């Protein structure tokens, strides 16, 4: 299975699906997938702005496999063409090889040597923070009860991960000369800095909360900009921050807490720019029930169960829609998004072999 998986991975890596710039169309990699999946009924949908999905179904499956085909941009630190797969020693090196075209290659190889019921959903907007493909898929009635979402988990089933929320803040001040007695209170940059200190304390107050092996709230102020020069009071400032809650934490309650860290009248805008629920989704009771259902699925499929993870995946979107969802794929998340991204050959072989088993064995 490894040779066939590597052949498909070489072809998939060669297709430029970097996101941004989101210049992904309905041909290219999707033409390749359709040719490689004879016997599958394929539905191709263009959701706009480089978001394209392909649903490939054979038979009448109740379980769905989901893989995103878009990659992050390649950095200047790549030592060779990132769109050309190289095999060196025990590694396959190429952009997206780990995150997560290796899984797509393994599924294609598995599909070609099996005849059982199967359903694959390929998408191209996971790296965009503007997910459309999964939302559109879940907006229609579907016959699937379970989903296995491919992300680099070391071929272990992940049953829980954090949610994610990104926020844009705009602070308003009053322009003036820096020598003015009111400069300390009038500056929008000062508003932003005081907000930041309070928000960091608020985030730290959650350090003892736990769920499924995860502890505390992840919080990061990623960007602060504003003002004009040192002798001018800043009339405006902008902050971008994000946090990653536990499955047991209410994202709206956290927004209220962080928004309340600003003094009245200081904020011009508090805008959530992206939200992804935790896995499993729901309140504490729902989340635990869904985690147990995912554990039963992993046991049924004889998948080793790994630890909960801090990174976000689209499995939570399926979970929120009521499907039993887990994350399972080849590779190590530490290699994702890196220059010289690679996946171990042993991981590719293990994943493809497991996929064959889950699809009903070799025909």
C-alpha positions in Angstrom: 0.0 0.0 0.0 2.9 2.4 0.6 4.0 2.5 -3.0 0.5 3.3 -4.2 0.0 5.9 -1.5 3.3 7.7 -2.4 2.3 7.8 -6.0 -0.9 9.5 -5.2 0.8 11.8 -2.7 3.3 12.9 -5.3 0.5 13.8 -7.6 -1.5 15.6 -4.9 1.4 17.7 -3.7 2.1 18.8 -7.2 -1.2 20.6 -7.4 -0.9 24.1 -6.0 -3.6 24.5 -3.4 -2.0 27.1 -1.2 -4.5 29.1 0.8 -4.1 32.0 0.7 -4.2 33.1 -2.1 -7.2 30.9 -2.4 -6.8 30.5 -6.2 -8.3 27.0 -6.2 -10.7 26.0 -9.0 -12.9 23.0 -9.9 -10.3 21.4 -12.1 -6.7 20.4 -11.3 -6.7 18.3 -8.1 -10.4 17.5 -8.4 -10.0 16.2 -12.0 -7.3 13.9 -10.6 -9.5 12.7 -7.7 -12.5 11.9 -10.0 -10.3 9.8 -12.3 -8.8 7.9 -9.4 -12.2 7.1 -7.9 -14.0 5.0 -10.5 -17.3 3.6 -9.3 -17.9 6.6 -7.0 -20.7 9.1 -7.6 -19.0 12.5 -7.4 -20.6 15.8 -6.6 -18.4 18.8 -7.2 -19.4 22.2 -5.7 -17.8 25.6 -6.0 -18.6 27.7 -3.0 -16.7 30.7 -4.2 -13.3 32.3 -3.2 -11.4 29.1 -3.7 -13.7 27.0 -1.5 -14.4 23.9 -3.5 -15.7 20.5 -2.2 -16.0 17.1 -3.7 -18.3 14.5 -2.2 -17.5 11.0 -3.5 -19.8 8.2 -2.6 -19.8 4.4 -3.3 -22.7 2.3 -2.1 -24.7 3.4 0.9 -22.3 4.3 3.7 -23.3 5.8 7.0 -19.7 6.9 7.8 -17.9 9.8 6.1 -14.2 10.5 5.7 -13.3 14.2 5.5 -10.0 15.6 4.2 -9.0 19.2 3.4 -6.8 19.6 0.4 -5.7 23.2 0.8 -2.3 24.0 2.4 -0.8 27.0 4.1 1.5 29.2 1.9 5.1 28.0 1.5 7.7 30.0 3.3 11.0 31.2 1.8 12.8 28.8 4.1 11.9 25.8 1.9 15.2 24.3 0.6 13.6 22.9 -2.5 10.4 23.2 -4.6 7.6 22.7 -2.0 5.3 21.3 -4.8 7.6 18.4 -5.6 7.4 15.4 -3.3 10.8 14.0 -2.2 11.3 10.8 -0.3 14.4 10.8 1.9 15.1 8.0 4.3 11.9 7.4 6.2 10.2 10.7 5.3 8.0 12.0 2.5 8.7 15.7 2.2 6.4 18.2 0.5 3.9 21.0 1.1 0.8 19.5 2.5 2.4 16.0 2.8 1.7 16.0 6.6 -1.3 18.5 6.7 -3.1 16.6 5.2 -2.6 15.3 1.7 -1.0 12.2 3.0 -4.4 11.1 4.3 -6.1 11.9 1.0 -3.5 9.7 -0.8 -4.0 6.9 1.6 -7.8 7.0 1.2 -7.5 6.9 -2.6 -5.1 3.9 -2.4 -7.5 2.2 0.0 -10.5 2.9 -2.2 -8.8 1.4 -5.3 -8.3 -2.0 -3.6 -11.6 -2.3 -1.9 -15.2 -2.5 -3.0 -17.1 -1.7 0.2 -19.4 1.3 0.9 -17.4 4.5 1.2 -17.9 8.3 1.3 -15.2 10.9 1.1 -15.6 14.7 1.4 -12.6 16.6 0.1 -12.6 20.4 0.7 -10.2 23.4 0.1 -11.0 26.1 2.7 -9.9 24.7 6.1 -6.8 27.0 6.1 -8.8 30.1 5.3 -10.6 31.0 8.5 -13.6 31.4 6.3 -15.0 27.8 6.2 -17.7 27.4 3.7 -17.4 23.8 2.4 -18.4 22.0 5.6 -21.1 24.6 6.5 -22.7 24.0 3.1 -22.4 20.3 3.4 -24.1 20.3 6.8 -26.8 22.6 5.5 -28.3 19.8 3.5 -29.9 16.5 4.7 -27.3 13.8 4.6 -27.4 10.0 5.4 -24.2 10.0 7.5 -24.1 9.3 11.3 -20.3 9.3 11.8 -17.3 11.2 10.5 -13.6 10.6 10.6 -11.8 13.9 10.0 -8.2 13.6 8.8 -5.6 15.8 10.6 -2.1 14.8 11.8 -2.7 12.8 15.0 0.0 10.2 14.7 -2.6 7.6 13.6 -4.4 7.9 17.0 -8.0 8.7 17.4 -8.5 12.1 19.0 -11.8 12.6 20.7 -11.5 16.1 22.1 -9.9 19.4 21.2 -10.2 23.1 21.9 -12.5 25.5 20.1 -11.2 28.7 18.6 -12.4 32.3 18.4 -10.6 35.2 16.8 -11.6 38.9 17.5 -10.9 42.3 16.1 -11.0 45.2 18.6 -11.0 48.9 17.7 -10.4 51.5 20.4 -11.2 55.2 20.1 -9.3 58.0 21.6 -9.0 61.8 21.1 -6.2 63.2 19.0 -4.0 65.9 20.6 -0.6 66.9 21.6 1.3 64.5 23.9 2.1 67.3 26.4 -1.6 67.6 27.2 -2.6 66.7 30.7 -5.3 64.4 29.3 -3.0 62.4 27.1 -2.7 59.6 29.6 -6.5 59.0 29.5 -7.2 60.1 25.9 -4.9 57.8 24.0 -6.5 54.9 22.2 -3.2 53.0 22.4 -3.3 53.4 26.2 -6.8 52.1 26.2 -5.6 49.0 24.3 -2.7 48.4 26.6 -4.8 48.6 29.7 -7.4 46.3 28.1 -4.6 43.9 27.3 -3.4 43.7 30.9 -6.9 43.1 32.2 -7.6 40.5 29.5 -4.4 38.6 30.3 -5.4 38.4 33.9 -8.9 37.3 32.9 -7.5 34.5 30.7 -5.2 33.4 33.6 -8.2 33.1 35.9 -9.3 30.0 33.9 -6.0 28.1 34.4 -7.5 25.4 36.6 -10.5 24.4 34.4 -10.2 21.0 32.8 -11.9 18.7 30.2 -10.7 15.4 28.8 -7.0 15.9 29.6 -7.0 19.6 28.5 -6.4 22.3 31.1 -7.0 26.0 31.1 -7.8 28.6 28.4 -5.4 29.3 25.6 -5.2 33.1 24.9 -3.1 35.2 22.6 -2.9 38.9 21.7 -1.5 38.6 18.2 -1.4 42.1 16.9 -1.6 45.7 18.2 -1.3 48.8 16.0 -2.3 52.4 16.3 -1.2 55.9 16.8 0.9 58.2 14.6 4.1 59.3 16.4 5.5 59.8 20.0 4.3 63.4 20.4 0.8 62.8 19.2 -2.0 61.3 21.3 -3.4 58.3 19.4 -6.9 58.7 18.1 -7.4 55.0 17.3 -5.9 51.6 17.9 -6.6 48.1 16.7 -6.1 44.8 18.5 -6.4 41.3 17.1 -6.6 38.5 19.7 -7.8 35.0 19.9 -8.6 32.3 22.5 -9.1 28.6 22.5 -11.6 27.3 25.0 -12.1 23.9 26.5 -15.2 21.9 25.4 -16.8 22.8 28.7 -16.4 26.5 28.3 -19.1 28.8 26.8 -17.5 31.0 24.1 -20.2 33.7 24.4 -19.5 34.0 28.2 -15.8 34.4 27.4 -16.5 37.1 24.9 -18.5 39.0 27.5 -15.6 38.7 29.9 -13.0 40.0 27.5 -15.2 42.7 26.2 -15.8 43.8 29.8 -12.1 44.4 30.2 -12.5 47.7 28.4 -13.7 50.8 30.1 -17.1 52.2 29.0 -16.8 54.4 25.9 -13.3 53.1 24.9 -14.4 50.4 22.4 -15.5 51.4 18.9 -15.9 47.8 17.8 -15.7 44.3 19.2 -16.1 41.9 16.3 -15.6 38.1 16.3 -14.0 37.3 13.0 -14.0 33.5 13.2 -15.5 30.9 15.5 -15.0 27.1 15.7 -16.7 25.1 18.4 -14.7 22.7 20.6 -14.8 18.9 20.0 -17.1 17.5 21.2 -19.6 20.3 20.9 -22.4 21.2 23.3 -22.7 21.9 27.0 -20.8 19.9 29.6 -23.3 17.0 29.6 -23.7 16.9 25.8 -20.0 17.1 25.2 -19.3 14.2 27.6 -22.0 12.1 25.9 -20.5 12.8 22.5 -17.0 12.1 23.7 -18.1 8.6 24.9 -19.9 8.0 21.6 -16.7 8.8 19.7 -14.7 6.5 22.1 -17.1 3.7 21.2 -16.6 4.4 17.5 -12.8 4.3 17.9 -13.1 1.0 19.8 -15.4 -0.5 17.1 -12.8 0.5 14.4 -9.9 -0.8 16.6 -8.2 2.6 16.5 -5.8 3.5 19.3 -7.1 6.4 21.3 -4.7 9.4 21.8 -4.7 12.4 24.0 -6.9 15.4 23.5 -5.2 18.2 21.5 -4.9 22.0 21.6 -5.3 22.6 17.9 -8.7 23.0 16.2 -10.3 20.9 13.5 -13.4 20.8 11.5 -14.5 17.7 13.3 -16.2 20.0 15.8 -18.5 21.3 13.1 -19.7 17.8 12.4 -20.1 17.2 16.1 -22.2 20.3 16.5 -24.4 19.1 13.7 -25.1 15.9 15.7 -22.7 13.4 14.1 -20.3 11.2 16.1 -17.0 12.7 15.2 -13.3 11.9 15.8 -10.0 13.0 14.3 -7.6 10.5 12.9 -4.8 10.9 10.4 -1.1 10.2 9.7 1.7 12.5 10.7 2.7 14.8 13.6 1.1 18.2 14.1 4.6 19.5 14.9 5.5 19.1 11.2 2.4 20.9 9.9 2.9 24.4 8.5 6.7 24.1 8.6 9.3 24.6 5.9 10.4 21.2 4.8 7.1 19.7 6.0 7.2 15.9 6.1 5.3 12.8 7.1 6.9 9.5 8.1 6.5 6.7 5.6 5.5 4.3 8.5 2.6 6.7 9.3 1.4 6.7 5.6 1.6 2.9 5.5 -0.3 2.5 8.7 -3.0 5.0 7.8 -3.6 3.4 4.3 -3.7 -0.1 5.9 -6.2 1.0 8.5 -8.3 2.7 5.8 -8.4 -0.5 3.9 -9.7 -2.3 7.0 -12.3 0.4 7.7 -13.5 0.2 4.1 -14.1 -3.5 4.4 -10.8 -5.1 3.5 -9.1 -5.9 0.2 -11.6 -6.9 -2.5 
